[in-house]
């Protein structure tokens, strides 16, 4: 995956801002944390709950309920579906939307993620990437989130952290 510079991301974000502001739901690939729009009753959408129920029925009975993030107005899986047993993932793969790519995150949220990336780089992890348009961070094998340097940078940059946590995925 190619990491784009902040100015390029800002230019791209400006072009997409009108559509991004309308995007209140959607998800990245199965490797990222899928989300669903909150309905009037304050419950996760049917697709998100179908995935949770499928995971529970196919080998991961303790898969947790989704959590609502008031910061972005969306429901997120409490843990990544990619952490479930491979047989569970395979049994439920048909429930993940793949034909329709997700819209990018809202512009304000994206800008906060860009500030987070800048902050992490300034606080000891100079190779931390910018977020992709879905708001996830593609990490090469050399970057890990369970290191003292990252943990220290995360504490220093807590004000920019999304309440639903970071969405990260491995790159090659």
N, C-alpha and C positions, 0 to 999 in steps of 0.2 A: 504494500500500500504506500502510495506517495503521500508525504506529509506536506501540506500546503502552508505557506507562510501566513502570518496574521493579516497583513494587508490584503493578500489575495482572498482570504476567508471573509474579511470585512466587505470587500467589493462584491463577492458572491452573495453574501448575506444581504447586502443592500438591495440587490436585484430580486432576491427571493422574499423580501420582508413582507410584501402584501400577502403572498400565499402562505408564508410561515405564520403570520398572525392568525390566519383562519385555521391552522392546523392544531387541533386540540387533542388529537388522539393518533394512534399509530405506533409502529415499532420498527426496530431495525430487524436484522436477521435473527434466526434462532440463537445465534451466538450472543446477541445483546439481549437486554431485558425488554420483552414486549410489554406494551402498555395498552390500556383501553380507556375510552372516554368515560368519565363519571356520568351516570344518568341522574335524572331528577331525584330519584330516591337515594342517591348517595351510595350506590352499589356498583361493583365492577360490571363491565359489560358482559354479555353472554359468552362471547368468544374467550375472554380471559378466564371466566369461571369454568368453561368447558375444558380448557387446557389443564387447570388445577385439578378438576375432577378426573380427567384422563390419567394424569400423573399418579394420582392417589390410587386409581383402580388398576394401574399397570406397573406395580412394583415400587412405588414411592408413597406409601400410605401417610407419611408425615409431612408431605409437601405442604408448606404453609399457605395460608390465605394471602391474597394480594394486599398491598398496603397503598393507601391514598397519599399522594404528595400534594399538599395544598400549594406548594411553591410553583408547580407546573400544571396543577389541576388534573393530573392523570393518575391512574392506578398502575402500579408496578408490581412485578413479582417480588416477593420478599427475598428470595434467593434466585440465582440464575437457573433457568431450566436446564442449562448445560451441565449442571452439577449432578443431575439425576443419573441413574444407571443407563447405559446405552440402550438396553432393551426398552426402557420406559420412553426414552427420547424417540426411538424408532416407532413405537406403538402410537405415539401422539403427534408425530411430525405433521400429519395431514391437517392438523388444527391450526398450524402456524400460517399466517398469510404470507404467500410468496409471490403470487401473481401481481399484486399491487404493492409497489414499493411505498414505504412510509414517507410522509412529508417531513421536511426538516423541522427541528424544534423551533419554537417561537423565537424571534430575533432577540428579545430581552434575555431569555434564558441562554441563548447561544453566546451572547456578549458576556454574560456572567461566567460561562465555561471558558471563554477565551481569557478572561481576567484570572481565572483559577489557574490555567496553564501557565500564564506569565508569572504568577506568584510562585507556583511550584518550582519553575525554572530559577527564579531569583533566590529561592530558599534551599538550594542544595541539590536539585535534580535538573541539571542544565539541558538534558536531552529529552525532557518531557514534551510530548507532541501537543499540537493544537487539537481541539475536538473536530470530529468529522461532522457533516451536516445533520446527522442524526443525534448529535450530542454525545457520542461515545468517543473514547480515546483508544486508538490503535497502538498497542504497546509491542515493540520488538522484543525478542527473547531476552535481550540484555537489560530490559527495564522490568522491575518487579515492584509491586505495591506493598510487599511485606518486608521492606528493608528499613533499617533505622533512618536512613536519609529521607526516604519517602514519608515515613511516619512523622518525622520532624517537620518536613515541608507541609504536610497535610494539617498538622496542628497550627502552624503559622498562617495557613491560608484558609482556615475553617470558615471565615466569613463568606467565602465564595463557594463552599461546598453545597451541592444540591441536597435538599432534605431527604431525597430518595437514594442518596449515595451515588457513587461514580459508576458509570457504565464503561467497562473496558473490554477489549478483546485482543487476542494475540495476532500479531502480524508476522510475516516471515522476513 
